[in-house]
Amino acid sequence: MEKVFVVKRAASKLHATEAAIDAAMVQVSEMMAELVQTRKDLKLSAVVGSVATAKVAAAMAALSEARSSMIDAHADMDEVRLRIGVRTKMVGWDLKTGEAAQVADARLSEAS
């Protein structure tokens, strides 16, 4: 199998993983907002649910760490891609779907 296709497959998984972490961060932040709003709507003390709120905040911190690790992994993988002689063109962000995507045809070509 040509290495350009192998690299493209790995890049697709990388972008999907990055998008999944971002989506999870959105969900967790919405959950946090819902916890706070629910407590306020029920006129409960700030003490009520504080343990759960702290755990949701810890989940957000863990996702933030995961995102940072994926960014670092992305940079490392990009360096390997260059070392093995695979060049990319027109890779970017799909504004319509909000997901990492390959714009237009997003051609990968092997450097000679």
C-alpha positions in Angstrom: 0.0 0.0 0.0 1.3 3.4 -0.9 2.5 5.4 2.2 0.5 8.4 1.1 -2.7 6.5 1.6 -1.6 5.1 5.0 -0.7 8.6 6.1 -4.1 9.9 4.8 -5.9 7.2 6.8 -4.0 8.1 10.0 -4.6 11.8 9.4 -8.3 11.1 9.1 -8.3 9.3 12.5 -6.3 12.1 14.0 -8.8 14.8 12.8 -11.7 12.7 14.0 -10.2 12.3 17.4 -9.5 16.0 17.7 -13.1 16.7 16.7 -14.4 14.2 19.2 -12.5 15.8 22.1 -13.8 19.2 21.1 -17.3 17.9 21.0 -16.9 16.3 24.4 -15.6 19.6 25.8 -18.8 21.3 24.5 -21.0 18.7 26.1 -19.2 18.9 29.4 -19.5 22.7 29.5 -23.2 22.5 28.6 -23.6 20.0 31.4 -21.9 22.3 33.9 -24.2 25.2 32.8 -27.2 22.9 33.2 -26.1 21.8 36.7 -25.8 25.4 37.8 -29.1 26.5 36.2 -31.0 23.5 37.7 -29.7 24.4 41.2 -30.8 28.0 40.7 -34.2 27.1 39.2 -34.9 24.8 42.2 -33.6 27.5 44.6 -31.1 25.2 46.1 -28.1 26.3 48.1 -24.7 26.4 46.3 -23.6 23.6 48.6 -26.1 21.2 47.0 -24.5 19.4 44.2 -21.1 20.9 44.8 -19.4 17.5 44.7 -21.0 16.7 41.4 -20.1 20.2 40.1 -16.5 19.7 41.1 -16.4 16.3 39.3 -17.7 17.8 36.1 -15.1 20.6 36.4 -12.4 17.8 36.8 -13.8 16.1 33.7 -13.4 19.4 31.8 -9.8 19.7 33.0 -9.1 16.1 31.9 -10.5 16.8 28.5 -8.4 19.9 28.3 -5.3 17.9 29.1 -6.4 15.3 26.4 -6.8 18.1 23.9 -3.3 19.4 24.7 -1.9 15.9 24.3 -3.6 15.4 20.9 -2.2 18.8 19.8 1.3 17.6 20.8 0.8 14.2 19.1 -0.4 16.0 15.9 2.8 18.0 15.8 4.9 14.9 16.3 3.0 13.0 13.6 3.4 16.0 11.3 7.2 15.8 11.8 7.2 12.1 11.0 5.1 12.8 7.9 7.7 15.2 6.6 10.6 12.8 7.4 9.0 10.0 5.3 8.5 12.4 2.4 4.8 12.9 2.4 3.5 16.4 1.6 0.0 17.7 2.1 -2.0 20.4 0.3 -5.2 22.2 1.1 -6.0 20.6 4.5 -8.2 22.7 6.6 -11.3 23.3 8.6 -14.8 22.7 7.1 -16.8 25.7 8.2 -20.1 24.2 7.2 -19.9 21.2 9.5 -17.5 22.6 12.1 -15.4 19.5 11.8 -11.9 19.0 10.8 -12.1 18.0 7.2 -10.1 18.0 4.0 -11.1 21.0 2.0 -12.0 20.4 -1.7 -10.1 17.3 -2.8 -7.3 17.8 -0.3 -4.6 16.2 -2.3 -1.7 14.4 -0.7 1.3 14.0 -2.9 4.6 12.2 -2.3 7.7 14.4 -2.5 10.2 13.1 -4.9 
